[in-house]
Amino acid sequence: MADQNATRLAAERHPDAFSAENQGAAETVFPNRHVAVAGGGLLLAGVALAAANMRPAVTSLASVLGEVRDSVGASTTWASVVTSVPTLCFGIAGIGAPLLARRMGINKVIGASLAVLTLAMLLRVVDGPWTVLGGTVLVCAAIAMCNVLIPVVVKESFPTRVGMATALYTTAMAAGGSTGSALTPYLNSTTGSWRLSLATWAVVALAALCVWVLATARRSSTRQVSGTSSTSPRRSLMRSPLAWVITVYFALQSLVAYVVMGWMPEVFKGAGIDGTTAGMLLGLLLLVGVPINMILPPLVTRTRSQSWWAVGLAVLTLTGLLGLLLAPQALPVVWALAIGIGMSAFPLALVLISLRTANAADTGSLSAMSQSVGYLIASFGPFLFGVLHDVTGTWSASLLAIVVIVAIQAVFGVIAGRPRTI
């Protein structure tokens, strides 16, 4: 185990030095390393386009949530439920992702998920509040499958480029989220229809589906999630303390991220900022993550410990949240930028899943565990954030609760960042 992990870390930190003499050892650790050759640039494009669809479905709705709620005659409680749906669905659907992938193959599950995503984004805009809610459930269930399985594709297909491929994945995700938030209010104002502005994002999902089908057409449809035979022993990580630490870290950063994506425009509006500017601020908040997500994973994989990365990102998030709590109108752009950079805890969490495991089988197990359990825990955040606002009449108690959660997140990040494997 130690020798395998040393080989993997050496390959990730010094990919150019990973010569032909070392490829035999790599094949032992990653028996499907040839997939990188089979997939190549088109597979990377498929990963990037799939990732670009992981957030617009959420951020686009958040940016016009008030208009949607008023249009369909829904309550504030309904809005709280809608903002909680993403993480709840991610947790529940994520449990089934490895099972479906072992039965159908990773490629088919991701392709089917992108197809469901495309149709569900159209479905949720055709009727009233229950249709919006039901369509959002389907949208988020489809996203959940990709959330769990794409990191496994990255691990198996690009084992010596985990940092680079993760950077591409998270950068595309951040770019998609920021575009969804910033562009949807503009589309809403120009078309006069929130339904049309939300339905527009189905085009992006359809493009991802087409590229994914082309990229994976020549790959085996019976590949296992772990990249090993279905008869190979699979160990549970439920008794691993480190696996639970990473899961909790993933849960807390996800909770914060989906509170921000689901409620931040409303928080800005509550501070006296107009709706279009509030949507643009969320877009800016997510946009700043694009360059950060591009450079962070490769840098993180080159450091022995990732603990200080976790602390630094948490401090930035705390700075932005406290700014919104104490002086929301003073420097809203600064607060948005600080929170946006701090939300790069997500790519850090994905990198930790790879760095803390020694093979693709454990990566798949930890990815499924951290995302299924983590998102279930995180699902309480957006709902309670809205409930606290309803009870108190202000956003102060809600923001203070998130401040406490970010502080706890930093503690778990320090533990998860210590160099060792499960």
KEVO-901226 format. One record per residue (C-alpha): x, y, z; chain; residue number from 1; residue in three letters. Coordinates in steps of 0.001 Angstrom, whole numbers. Layout:
X	Y	Z	A	NUM	ALA .
...
//
This chain:
0	0	0	A	1	MET .
2729	2470	907	A	2	ALA .
4702	1654	-2256	A	3	ASP .
1608	2053	-4421	A	4	GLN .
731	5350	-2809	A	5	ASN .
4283	6618	-3273	A	6	ALA .
4118	5721	-6961	A	7	THR .
808	7521	-7379	A	8	ARG .
1910	10678	-5571	A	9	LEU .
5159	10773	-7495	A	10	ALA .
3269	10500	-10764	A	11	ALA .
878	13291	-9809	A	12	GLU .
3530	15666	-8522	A	13	ARG .
6081	15026	-11295	A	14	HIS .
4049	13810	-14300	A	15	PRO .
6778	14602	-16819	A	16	ASP .
9188	12349	-14976	A	17	ALA .
6779	9422	-15056	A	18	PHE .
8742	7510	-17709	A	19	SER .
8151	4260	-19506	A	20	ALA .
10090	2287	-16904	A	21	GLU .
7521	3323	-14276	A	22	ASN .
4440	2498	-16346	A	23	GLN .
4419	-1115	-15268	A	24	GLY .
4083	-108	-11638	A	25	ALA .
1324	2318	-12576	A	26	ALA .
-606	-428	-14355	A	27	GLU .
-594	-2397	-11106	A	28	THR .
-2196	478	-9238	A	29	VAL .
-4433	1635	-12113	A	30	PHE .
-5270	-1413	-14234	A	31	PRO .
-7346	724	-16633	A	32	ASN .
-4707	3342	-17323	A	33	ARG .
-5107	2746	-21074	A	34	HIS .
-8512	4453	-20891	A	35	VAL .
-6743	7815	-20886	A	36	ALA .
-5428	7003	-24336	A	37	VAL .
-8831	5719	-25501	A	38	ALA .
-10638	8806	-24238	A	39	GLY .
-8044	11503	-24766	A	40	GLY .
-9025	15081	-25444	A	41	GLY .
-12611	14265	-26418	A	42	LEU .
-13172	12530	-23090	A	43	LEU .
-11750	15571	-21289	A	44	LEU .
-14168	17742	-23253	A	45	ALA .
-16997	15444	-22203	A	46	GLY .
-15952	15700	-18564	A	47	VAL .
-15754	19496	-18820	A	48	ALA .
-19167	19864	-20486	A	49	LEU .
-20785	17481	-18014	A	50	ALA .
-19255	19498	-15166	A	51	ALA .
-20528	22743	-16711	A	52	ALA .
-24065	21426	-16140	A	53	ASN .
-23610	20624	-12443	A	54	MET .
-24566	24076	-11151	A	55	ARG .
-26551	26191	-13660	A	56	PRO .
-29733	24248	-12883	A	57	ALA .
-29385	25388	-9269	A	58	VAL .
-27957	28896	-9636	A	59	THR .
-30276	29896	-12477	A	60	SER .
-33325	29096	-10355	A	61	LEU .
-31843	30835	-7316	A	62	ALA .
-31258	34032	-9271	A	63	SER .
-34976	34342	-10134	A	64	VAL .
-36403	32485	-7128	A	65	LEU .
-38457	35457	-5958	A	66	GLY .
-40050	35895	-9373	A	67	GLU .
-40771	32162	-9683	A	68	VAL .
-42318	32040	-6212	A	69	ARG .
-44566	35013	-6883	A	70	ASP .
-45520	33795	-10366	A	71	SER .
-46673	30335	-9254	A	72	VAL .
-48223	31626	-6024	A	73	GLY .
-45936	29638	-3736	A	74	ALA .
-44938	30327	-132	A	75	SER .
-41612	31074	1500	A	76	THR .
-41650	27539	2904	A	77	THR .
-41897	26220	-661	A	78	TRP .
-38858	28317	-1562	A	79	ALA .
-36960	26841	1407	A	80	SER .
-37835	23328	241	A	81	VAL .
-36740	24083	-3336	A	82	VAL .
-33355	25358	-2152	A	83	THR .
-32906	22172	-86	A	84	SER .
-33777	19817	-2946	A	85	VAL .
-30326	19845	-4614	A	86	PRO .
-28330	18545	-1668	A	87	THR .
-31073	16145	-569	A	88	LEU .
-31287	14620	-4045	A	89	CYS .
-27494	14513	-4322	A	90	PHE .
-27380	12455	-1143	A	91	GLY .
-30183	10021	-1987	A	92	ILE .
-29422	9538	-5682	A	93	ALA .
-25693	9381	-4973	A	94	GLY .
-26223	6182	-2979	A	95	ILE .
-27526	4434	-6078	A	96	GLY .
-24879	5728	-8485	A	97	ALA .
-22221	3045	-7798	A	98	PRO .
-24875	298	-7957	A	99	LEU .
-26184	1492	-11310	A	100	LEU .
-22649	1965	-12631	A	101	ALA .
-21690	-1616	-11753	A	102	ARG .
-24805	-2900	-13486	A	103	ARG .
-24854	-643	-16578	A	104	MET .
-21333	814	-16786	A	105	GLY .
-20165	4295	-15836	A	106	ILE .
-20477	5704	-19344	A	107	ASN .
-24094	4685	-19811	A	108	LYS .
-25148	5988	-16394	A	109	VAL .
-23539	9378	-16984	A	110	ILE .
-25044	9548	-20494	A	111	GLY .
-28502	8612	-19222	A	112	ALA .
-28166	11192	-16439	A	113	SER .
-27371	13939	-18944	A	114	LEU .
-30422	12912	-20989	A	115	ALA .
-32675	13074	-17917	A	116	VAL .
-31143	16429	-16994	A	117	LEU .
-31964	17859	-20421	A	118	THR .
-35592	16747	-20305	A	119	LEU .
-36146	17677	-16650	A	120	ALA .
-34897	21239	-17174	A	121	MET .
-37658	21633	-19765	A	122	LEU .
-40264	19826	-17682	A	123	LEU .
-39956	22007	-14596	A	124	ARG .
-40972	25219	-16387	A	125	VAL .
-44252	24051	-17937	A	126	VAL .
-46613	24392	-14963	A	127	ASP .
-47070	25440	-11333	A	128	GLY .
-45169	25051	-8037	A	129	PRO .
-45355	21260	-7814	A	130	TRP .
-44092	20881	-11379	A	131	THR .
-41201	23224	-10620	A	132	VAL .
-40418	21203	-7496	A	133	LEU .
-40756	17821	-9212	A	134	GLY .
-38674	18903	-12168	A	135	GLY .
-36008	20225	-9829	A	136	THR .
-35942	16854	-8057	A	137	VAL .
-35287	15085	-11373	A	138	LEU .
-32681	17671	-12372	A	139	VAL .
-30780	17249	-9123	A	140	CYS .
-31041	13447	-9161	A	141	ALA .
-29399	13439	-12592	A	142	ALA .
-26688	15814	-11416	A	143	ILE .
-26086	13589	-8386	A	144	ALA .
-25170	10631	-10575	A	145	MET .
-22569	12698	-12415	A	146	CYS .
-21281	14186	-9154	A	147	ASN .
-20394	10747	-7834	A	148	VAL .
-19159	9073	-11010	A	149	LEU .
-17148	11735	-12841	A	150	ILE .
-14393	11844	-10144	A	151	PRO .
-14020	8098	-10699	A	152	VAL .
-13693	8657	-14460	A	153	VAL .
-10995	11235	-13711	A	154	VAL .
-9136	8856	-11392	A	155	LYS .
-9254	5898	-13777	A	156	GLU .
-8799	7674	-17100	A	157	SER .
-6161	10236	-16100	A	158	PHE .
-4283	8699	-13134	A	159	PRO .
-1111	10727	-13715	A	160	THR .
-3068	13940	-14286	A	161	ARG .
-5535	13891	-11394	A	162	VAL .
-4772	17503	-10475	A	163	GLY .
-5109	18747	-14045	A	164	MET .
-8312	16824	-14782	A	165	ALA .
-9851	17837	-11447	A	166	THR .
-8949	21459	-12193	A	167	ALA .
-10716	21237	-15558	A	168	LEU .
-13750	19603	-13946	A	169	TYR .
-14119	22121	-11115	A	170	THR .
-13310	25109	-13335	A	171	THR .
-16034	24128	-15790	A	172	ALA .
-18409	23630	-12873	A	173	MET .
-17657	27080	-11463	A	174	ALA .
-17965	28699	-14883	A	175	ALA .
-21319	27037	-15472	A	176	GLY .
-22623	28087	-12072	A	177	GLY .
-21555	31713	-12437	A	178	SER .
-22957	31967	-15945	A	179	THR .
-26265	30497	-14813	A	180	GLY .
-26582	33041	-12035	A	181	SER .
-25426	36099	-13958	A	182	ALA .
-27154	35437	-17289	A	183	LEU .
-30559	34186	-16108	A	184	THR .
-31750	37535	-14638	A	185	PRO .
-30739	39201	-17916	A	186	TYR .
-32630	36591	-19945	A	187	LEU .
-35599	37016	-17622	A	188	ASN .
-35686	40779	-18105	A	189	SER .
-35220	40653	-21886	A	190	THR .
-37701	37858	-22583	A	191	THR .
-40129	38719	-19791	A	192	GLY .
-40397	35025	-18937	A	193	SER .
-38628	33163	-16157	A	194	TRP .
-39811	29940	-17786	A	195	ARG .
-37963	30647	-21028	A	196	LEU .
-34849	31888	-19218	A	197	SER .
-34627	28686	-17156	A	198	LEU .
-35409	26409	-20112	A	199	ALA .
-32481	27907	-22040	A	200	THR .
-30027	25887	-19926	A	201	TRP .
-31352	22627	-21372	A	202	ALA .
-29338	23480	-24503	A	203	VAL .
-26091	23233	-22515	A	204	VAL .
-27156	19871	-21101	A	205	ALA .
-27967	18586	-24592	A	206	LEU .
-24531	19656	-25840	A	207	ALA .
-22887	17777	-22962	A	208	ALA .
-24916	14667	-23780	A	209	LEU .
-23860	14715	-27449	A	210	CYS .
-20152	15103	-26653	A	211	VAL .
-20290	12436	-23930	A	212	TRP .
-21871	9906	-26289	A	213	VAL .
-19208	10589	-28919	A	214	LEU .
-16354	10465	-26385	A	215	ALA .
-17409	7143	-24895	A	216	THR .
-18741	5378	-27997	A	217	ALA .
-15661	3138	-28288	A	218	ARG .
-15296	2408	-24601	A	219	ARG .
-16594	-757	-23003	A	220	SER .
-20102	-369	-21594	A	221	SER .
-19449	-3004	-18933	A	222	THR .
-16591	-1298	-17109	A	223	ARG .
-16845	-1373	-13343	A	224	GLN .
-16795	1672	-11109	A	225	VAL .
-13668	496	-9416	A	226	SER .
-11883	-422	-12611	A	227	GLY .
-11514	-3965	-11324	A	228	THR .
-13370	-7190	-11792	A	229	SER .
-16794	-7442	-10225	A	230	SER .
-15516	-10458	-8316	A	231	THR .
-12779	-8441	-6625	A	232	SER .
-13302	-7863	-2905	A	233	PRO .
-14742	-4453	-2079	A	234	ARG .
-14128	-3105	1413	A	235	ARG .
-16476	-793	3258	A	236	SER .
-15092	2547	4418	A	237	LEU .
-17798	3095	7014	A	238	MET .
-15407	2067	9799	A	239	ARG .
-12581	4309	8625	A	240	SER .
-12192	7434	10813	A	241	PRO .
-10376	9241	8004	A	242	LEU .
-13180	8447	5560	A	243	ALA .
-15664	9987	7997	A	244	TRP .
-13508	13076	8472	A	245	VAL .
-13392	13615	4703	A	246	ILE .
-17130	12961	4479	A	247	THR .
-17900	15567	7143	A	248	VAL .
-15583	18072	5482	A	249	TYR .
-17324	17453	2173	A	250	PHE .
-20720	17801	3878	A	251	ALA .
-19938	21127	5553	A	252	LEU .
-18410	22775	2489	A	253	GLN .
-21389	21546	429	A	254	SER .
-23821	22921	2988	A	255	LEU .
-22182	26334	2802	A	256	VAL .
-21974	26254	-1001	A	257	ALA .
-25636	25434	-1528	A	258	TYR .
-26773	27959	1057	A	259	VAL .
-24784	30550	-881	A	260	VAL .
-26067	29432	-4294	A	261	MET .
-29654	29080	-3092	A	262	GLY .
-30083	32123	-863	A	263	TRP .
-27361	34699	-1485	A	264	MET .
-29365	36762	-4008	A	265	PRO .
-32142	37044	-1421	A	266	GLU .
-29621	38046	1248	A	267	VAL .
-28298	40797	-1019	A	268	PHE .
-31852	41929	-1761	A	269	LYS .
-32557	42023	1964	A	270	GLY .
-29623	44421	2297	A	271	ALA .
-31286	46827	-144	A	272	GLY .
-29586	45696	-3367	A	273	ILE .
-31799	45388	-6463	A	274	ASP .
-32559	41964	-7928	A	275	GLY .
-30461	42242	-11084	A	276	THR .
-27405	43409	-9133	A	277	THR .
-27978	40650	-6569	A	278	ALA .
-27912	38051	-9350	A	279	GLY .
-24777	39620	-10793	A	280	MET .
-23104	39504	-7370	A	281	LEU .
-23825	35798	-7109	A	282	LEU .
-22463	35406	-10623	A	283	GLY .
-19309	37275	-9611	A	284	LEU .
-19044	35157	-6482	A	285	LEU .
-19104	31998	-8586	A	286	LEU .
-17041	33442	-11438	A	287	LEU .
-14048	34139	-9196	A	288	VAL .
-13924	30412	-8570	A	289	GLY .
-13088	29754	-12230	A	290	VAL .
-9398	30778	-12108	A	291	PRO .
-9064	29544	-8526	A	292	ILE .
-10445	26125	-9427	A	293	ASN .
-8074	26015	-12394	A	294	MET .
-4894	26502	-10396	A	295	ILE .
-5808	25105	-6975	A	296	LEU .
-5956	21317	-7601	A	297	PRO .
-2518	21074	-9262	A	298	PRO .
-1004	23165	-6471	A	299	LEU .
-2702	21127	-3765	A	300	VAL .
-1439	17819	-5186	A	301	THR .
2128	19136	-4991	A	302	ARG .
2040	19830	-1257	A	303	THR .
2580	17120	1314	A	304	ARG .
-207	18399	3590	A	305	SER .
-3425	20137	2564	A	306	GLN .
-4374	21341	6056	A	307	SER .
-3332	24961	5560	A	308	TRP .
-5222	25114	2296	A	309	TRP .
-8376	24201	4202	A	310	ALA .
-7708	26841	6853	A	311	VAL .
-6971	29601	4341	A	312	GLY .
-10138	28954	2354	A	313	LEU .
-12226	28902	5531	A	314	ALA .
-10767	32250	6666	A	315	VAL .
-11744	33854	3368	A	316	LEU .
-15277	32498	3627	A	317	THR .
-15561	33782	7187	A	318	LEU .
-14366	37223	6081	A	319	THR .
-17088	37474	3454	A	320	GLY .
-19839	36154	5716	A	321	LEU .
-18933	38482	8576	A	322	LEU .
-18847	41367	6120	A	323	GLY .
-22379	40533	4994	A	324	LEU .
-23462	40187	8606	A	325	LEU .
-21944	43437	9909	A	326	LEU .
-21781	45783	6902	A	327	ALA .
-23622	44258	3910	A	328	PRO .
-23840	47474	1862	A	329	GLN .
-20330	48721	2593	A	330	ALA .
-18307	46446	291	A	331	LEU .
-20675	43870	-1226	A	332	PRO .
-18288	43114	-4099	A	333	VAL .
-15456	42388	-1666	A	334	VAL .
-17678	40139	459	A	335	TRP .
-18815	38266	-2657	A	336	ALA .
-15237	37781	-3863	A	337	LEU .
-14074	36513	-460	A	338	ALA .
-16910	33998	-248	A	339	ILE .
-16334	32940	-3854	A	340	GLY .
-12658	32201	-3286	A	341	ILE .
-13447	30426	-32	A	342	GLY .
-15922	28152	-1832	A	343	MET .
-12940	26602	-3600	A	344	SER .
-13091	24201	-682	A	345	ALA .
-15098	22073	-3117	A	346	PHE .
-12218	21264	-5495	A	347	PRO .
-10045	20794	-2416	A	348	LEU .
-12527	18196	-1144	A	349	ALA .
-12459	16393	-4500	A	350	LEU .
-8657	16333	-4502	A	351	VAL .
-8651	14973	-947	A	352	LEU .
-10840	12080	-2096	A	353	ILE .
-8136	11133	-4606	A	354	SER .
-5099	11876	-2421	A	355	LEU .
-6410	9969	597	A	356	ARG .
-7038	6788	-1406	A	357	THR .
-4478	4470	-2977	A	358	ALA .
-6522	3006	-5844	A	359	ASN .
-9579	3648	-7997	A	360	ALA .
-11707	1174	-6023	A	361	ALA .
-11241	3123	-2793	A	362	ASP .
-11684	6395	-4691	A	363	THR .
-15054	5218	-5963	A	364	GLY .
-16108	4045	-2503	A	365	SER .
-14990	7256	-799	A	366	LEU .
-16555	9411	-3516	A	367	SER .
-19882	7614	-3081	A	368	ALA .
-19710	7745	724	A	369	MET .
-18653	11379	1008	A	370	SER .
-21180	12587	-1548	A	371	GLN .
-24174	10465	-501	A	372	SER .
-23780	10954	3252	A	373	VAL .
-22271	14416	2844	A	374	GLY .
-25074	15780	694	A	375	TYR .
-27721	14300	3001	A	376	LEU .
-26164	16220	5882	A	377	ILE .
-25806	19325	3733	A	378	ALA .
-29476	19219	2686	A	379	SER .
-30499	20610	6068	A	380	PHE .
-28509	23806	5513	A	381	GLY .
-30537	25670	2851	A	382	PRO .
-33836	24709	4507	A	383	PHE .
-32802	25817	8007	A	384	LEU .
-31200	28967	6593	A	385	PHE .
-34591	29967	5201	A	386	GLY .
-36477	28890	8318	A	387	VAL .
-34240	31001	10563	A	388	LEU .
-35008	33994	8379	A	389	HIS .
-38753	33335	8643	A	390	ASP .
-38557	33024	12423	A	391	VAL .
-36353	36067	13075	A	392	THR .
-37360	38291	10169	A	393	GLY .
-33733	39052	9298	A	394	THR .
-30776	37245	7775	A	395	TRP .
-28492	37836	10797	A	396	SER .
-29209	34571	12644	A	397	ALA .
-28915	32592	9407	A	398	SER .
-25553	34143	8537	A	399	LEU .
-24252	33651	12073	A	400	LEU .
-25151	29958	11914	A	401	ALA .
-23155	29587	8682	A	402	ILE .
-20191	31367	10294	A	403	VAL .
-20143	28691	13010	A	404	VAL .
-20385	25908	10427	A	405	ILE .
-17443	27296	8429	A	406	VAL .
-15331	27378	11604	A	407	ALA .
-16122	23689	12222	A	408	ILE .
-15369	22961	8555	A	409	GLN .
-11874	24387	9033	A	410	ALA .
-11202	21987	11911	A	411	VAL .
-12182	18951	9858	A	412	PHE .
-10174	20294	6935	A	413	GLY .
-7041	20385	9069	A	414	VAL .
-7506	16719	10011	A	415	ILE .
-8405	15621	6478	A	416	ALA .
-5409	17457	5045	A	417	GLY .
-2810	15419	6916	A	418	ARG .
-799	13176	4538	A	419	PRO .
-1961	9560	4796	A	420	ARG .
-4313	7159	3020	A	421	THR .
-7364	5222	4078	A	422	ILE .
//
